[in-house]
Amino acid sequence: MIVGAGFGGLMAARGLARAPVDVLLIDRHNYHLFQLLLYQVATAALSPADIAEPIRAVLRRQPNATVLLDEVIGVDPAAQIVKTRTGTRQHYDWLILATGSKYHYFGHADWPSRAYVGELISCRARGNPVPPPFRYRNEGVLATIGRRSAIADFGWVRLTGFVAWVIWGIVHIFFLIGFRDRASVFLNWAWAWVTYGRGARLITGEVTPLSAVRRSEEKQKA
């Protein structure tokens, strides 16, 4: 059982694709969200659909995977059961908690370790020798600065300017889930870069009718 469909949860699920196990993936949302590009949505550079992909679509070619839309609210390790908000109790043999972390991405060891956990469970289920202990490797840090400049620090080399900006764009597109999302983000970025354009900036939400506002004001005066 895997709780959470972020990078860690999906990598763990994919690592178990060929293992002789049934994988149950539980998430309170029905989509995987690439949070690293949320600011692009906030600034109208991308649409929310560009950085999200349905979980079932991601795992559609994995026969041993089942996706459950629910929220885990408790774990009973002794009974090997998780409790969900809808009241169901799900039994597990192995449990991977990949519910994420706050304000971390590059340089954080939680999400790459999930791929190792998936490989470890797969080896145990097959009766194969387990891999060596997990060791985190920092892949580097990327930061964009404006339209054509960025910083790329890989430890052994540090790049700045346009080259780093190109690397930043390639890395972000590569980690998006789904070819459709990658193509959409690339085209939107290319269009925005050439035209200086932005997406539709919509102000949404409930609008209180003017008559209701006036009635409220009259009651306050009374």
Summary of the structure (lengths in Angstrom):
residues: 222
radius of gyration: 22.3
end to end distance: 60.0
largest distance: 79.7
contacts: 578
relative contact order: 0.16
helix: 38%
strand: 20%
